[in-house]
Amino acid sequence: MSLAAGRPAAPPLAGFGYLTITATAWGLNWPVMKLLMRDWPPFAFRIFAALGAVSLLLAVAAWQRDRLWPGRGQWGRLVVSAVLNVSAWSVVAPLSLFWLDAAEAAIIAYTMPVWATVLAWPVLGERPGWRRVAGLVLGLAGVTLLMAGTVGAGGLWAKLPGVAAIMTTALMFAGGAVFTKRWPVAMAPVPLVAWQIAIGTLPVWVIALGFETLDFSRVTWMGWGCLAYVAVVAQCAAYLAWFRALRLLPAGVAATGSLLVPVIGVFSSGALLGEPLGVRHVAALVLTLGGVVLAARG
């Protein structure tokens, strides 16, 4: 795409479409996870979701006649990408909930765009313009406003292990966005996501088999439906769309767009779980959407 009036070409519109799919899928995953946790232990269900997602992705890849095995020299990139993009949320993030409320964890987790923007400058040469910086500030303001009414100030010392865990998650996922952009794995998208989910969830097997007990008699039809959503939508569709968005958009823009996830999560929780919605939530949505638009233009 050519340059006009000395300004860089706008990012492809398709990139924002993929980003919207990702944000919607991961945002809806918030209420789904709340429903799912009524029936499943926190790590055991991830094994079944990963098995379902990987099986489906490999079947699609085989039907498309994609090469299923990574090429020579790609294993290092594949493992690093899987750990940063998948293990961050499947292994590290759940640990934070032993010490933090979900809202507290979300605030820290969605500082990820800050770290992605910082890392993208030296690694990718994506020097942020004033619009992208302003968009990032607006987006973070929206997320903070969204959660402001639910976060308490007491017991900070007791919460430090949880803060460390969720901050590690944010840094890992930000690093994953930049790493994937700078050192992409030379592999078709569908088998690539299958391998990343398979590798990234390997530590989950150790935790679930070693420390959890699963009683299938407690799993309701709702629990199985939520598991199917996590496997097919939140993992297969969302990760496919996320990696595609990273190919089409600057890493900082894609990361800022991920601020839509908690906003969608709160609104969908209100619709599906009856959680309260008010002026604060609408203002947060306006701030976050404004931030994404500014970042896209910067």
N, C-alpha and C positions, 0 to 999 in steps of 0.2 A: 504494500500500500504506500502511495506516495506521500510526501510531506506537503503541507499547505501552509502558506504564510509563515514558514519557519517553525511551525509547531509540530510535534511528533504526532503520527497518525494515532487515531483512537484505537483502543483494544477491540478485537473482534466481538461483535454482538453475541455470537454463539457462546463465547466464553462466559458471559453473564448468564446466559441460559443454563449452562451446566452448573454454574455457581448457585443459581436459584434452586436447581434440583437438589444439590447437596445440602444447602441450608434448610430447605423444607424437610428433606428426609431426616436429617440429624435433629432438627427442631422438634418434629413430631415424635422423635425417639424419646424425648424427655417424659411425656405422659405414658408412653408405651412402657418405658422402663419402670415407672412407678407401679403400673399394673402387673408387669412381669415379676417384679420382686416379691409379690404376694405369694407366688407359687414356687419360685426357683431360688436356689442359693446364688449369691452374687457372681461366682466364678463358674459354677457347673454349667449354667445355661449358655455361657460363652463357648464352651466346647461344642455343644449341639448346634448353636448358631453358626459357628465356624465350619463345622462339618457340612451343614446344609448349604452354606454359601459357597464353599470350595467345590462341592459336588456339582452344584448348579453351574458355576462358572466354567468348570472343566468340561461339562457336557456341552455348553454353548460354544466353547473354544473348539472342541472336537467337531461339532457340527459345522463351524465356520472353517474347518481345516487349518486352524492356527497351529503354529509350532508350540508344543506344550513344554518342552524342555528349554531352560535358559541357555543362551549361547556361551561359548568359551569367553572367559574374562568378565562375565556379567554377574557372577555369584556374589562378589563383594558388594557391589552396588545394590543388589537385590536384598541382601541381608540387612545392610545399613538402612535402606529405605523402609523395609518391613518393621524393623525395630522402632524407628523414629515415627512412622505414620500409624502403625497398628498397635504395637506393644504399649505405646504411650497411653492409649485410651483403654485397652483391654486389660493391662496389668497394673500400671502405675496409678492411674486416676481412681480406680475403685478403692485403693488403699487410703486415699485422703478422706474418704467418708467415714472412717473409723474415728476421726477427730473433728471433722468439719460438717456443718450442714450442707445440703446440696446447693443452696444459694451462695454460701460463702465460697464453696469450691468453684462455682460457676464464675464468680467475679474474677478470681485469680486465673482460672483456665482461659478466659477470654481476654487476658492481656497478651495472648499469643500474637496478635497482629503487631504489637509493639516490637516484640523480639524478631518477628519475621521481617519487618521493615528495617530494623537495625542490621540484621544479618544480610539482607539482600543488597545493601549498599556495598560492603567490601567484597562479597562473594560473587554477586551478579552484576555489579556496577549500576544497580537501580537507585540512583540518587533521588531521594524523595523531594518533589516540589512542594510548594506551600499548600497547594490544594490537597495533596495526599496527606501531609502532616495535619492539616485542619480536619480532613475527613476522618483521620484516625482519632483525633481528639474528640470529635463529635460522636463517633461510634462508641468509644469507650465511655463517654459521658452518658450515652443512652443505656449501656449495659449497667453502669453503676447506679443510675437512677432507677432502673428496673428492679434491682435487687436491694436498693437502699432501705426499704421498709422491712426487710426480713433479717438483716444482719445485726447481731449484737456485738457489743464492744468488750464484754467480759471474758475472762479466761484465756487471754491471748497466749500466755505461756504454754498452757495445756494444748493449744491448737497448733503449735509450731510443727510437730511432725506432719500433720495434715497439710499445712501450708507448704512445707518442703516437697511433699509428694505431688500436689497439684501444680506447684510452680515447675517442678521437673517435667510434668506432663506438657505444660504450655511451652517450655523451652524445647522439648523433644519434637513436638508437632510443628513448631515454627522452623526448627532445623530441618525437619522432614520436607516442608514446603520448599525451602531454599535448596536442599540437597537434590530433591527430585527435579527441580528446574535446572540446576547446574550440571548434574551428572545423571541424566535419565537412563533407565535400563532399556537396552535395545531389544524390545520384546513387544508382541501384540498386547493391546490393553487388557483383554479379558483374562488370558492366562497370567498376565503380570499381576493383576489384582488377586487372583486365586493364590498365587505363590506368596504374595505379601500377607494375606490373611492367614495362610497356613503357617508361615514362619513366625509372624508376629504374635500368634496366639499359642505358640509352643509352651511358653512359661505358664500359661493358664492351666495346662494339663497338670503340671507339677503341683500347683496350688490347690486345684479342685480335687485331685485324687488324694492328695496328702492331708487336706484339712476340712473337706466338706462332705456332707452326707446328703444324698438325693433320694427323696421319697416320691416316686412317680404317682402314687395314689393321691397326693396333694395337688397335682397339676390339673387345673380345670381347662375347659375348652378355651377360655380367655388366655390362660397361660400359654397354651400351644399356639394360639393365634398371634400373640405378642412375639413368641419365639420366631414364627414364620416371618413377621415383619422385620425383626432385627436381622435375620439371615438374608432375606431377599432384598429389602429396601434399604435399610440402614447400612448394610455392609456391601452387598453386590452393587446396587444402583448408585448409592451415594459415593462410594469410593471410585467407581468408574467415572462418574461425573466430576469428582474432585480432581483426579489426575488429568482428566481432559481439560478442565478449567486452568490448571497449572500450566498446561502446554500453550494455551491461548492467551493467558493474561499475565501481566507482571506479578511476581510472587507477593509483593506488598498489597496490590489491589485484591488479589484472591484472598489473602489473609484478612484484610479489612472486611471483605464481603462475608466472611465467616461470622462476623458479629451479629448477623441476622439470626444465627442459630438460637441463642438464648431468648431473643424476642419472640420468634415463632414458637419456641418451647413454652413460654409463659402463656401466650394467647391460646395455643392448642390445649394446654393444661386447663385453662379456664373453660374451654368448650367441651373437653372430654371428661374432665374430672370435677368440674364445678368449682374450681378455685377462683377466688375473687379477681375481678378486673376493674380498673378505674382510670382516672385521668393520668396518673403516673405512668401507667402502662402505655397509653396512647402517646404521651409525650416521649417516652423512651423509644417507641417505634419510629416516630418522626425524626428524632435525633439520629438514630442508627441508620435509617434509610438515607437521610441527608448526608451522613458521613460516607456511606458507600458511593453515592453519586459523586461527591467531591473527590474521593479517592480515585474513582474511575476517570475523572477529567484531569488528574494531576500526574 
